[in-house]
């Protein structure tokens, strides 16, 4: 029985919702390595972070997600930074560099997630097999398909937006959202982070049963004709050559329960059987 995990970045690092052995638990970790060290072997992970960034230009997965979401939800899919800007620096410095490389500045949103992009890339680069179990997702695209193909009508920070997302989560995992919130509250995360982690968990559940839809359908390649494959890497002499598949995994269909759920201990965590 594979462990399924949905992850979203937060002020305290990373917030994860983990479904394993019939139990659901919330975890907060300061960095990606710490979070992954607590995962069981073979766990599938969906995370809201760019996995694979271009040398220049926009990723087709971002363009396709924005197109499918339309406005206003499409604006939540902001452009991924170019690879030359995954370094340390101030926002003005890296925005100027981004403009030099790509002709456009670096958004504030993209700047603030640069450390998290670097964490995930380094983790995947350390072991080429890790690309098989870590998938990029986008919460708003997931919520839209979860909602029968209809994007959320309201911003997630508004009361109406909170309600429409919570309705989907609570129908899938009755009573679990508030229980998990009580377990992670005050640890550098917000309710919105938890809802996005639930969206990632819903998505990875569909990937687990091969009910996923990739964006874009046509795979992206680099200038040499190499398929951009998320997470695979080849070590060079003093550098790492990253080969990325930049397609997002977004899902359709509702297939719960994925398996018969039985109560099981979760290593001392507050594990409550899923109804």
Order of alpha helices (4+ residues) and beta strands (2+ residues): beta-beta-beta-alpha-beta-alpha-alpha-alpha-alpha-beta-alpha-alpha-alpha-alpha-beta-beta-beta-beta-beta
